[in-house]
């Protein structure tokens, strides 16, 4: 069974959710969970408009939510830097399995 872990970035507003970013963070659950645990934000549900970072496990292309963070713009900036650094580390320094889409 094909499993892939992703982190989606979205804006939640009155009109619904707009997903505008998606990071593939590999097939290793332990490593993907460690990356998500480094991210900044709150697990508390935000009211009104919010920026969401969603941690998903995709099994046969069916996304299963594992975790969600609500963050502000500064936290989002830090989160994107953390994710990018970790993807680079896994793909280039450890020759890991980060899938390109």
Secondary structure by P-SEA (a helix, b strand, c coil): cbbbbbbbbbbbccccccccccccccccaaaaaaaaaaccccccccccbbbbbbbbbbcccbbbbcbbbbbcaaaaaaaaaaaaaaaaaaacccccccccc
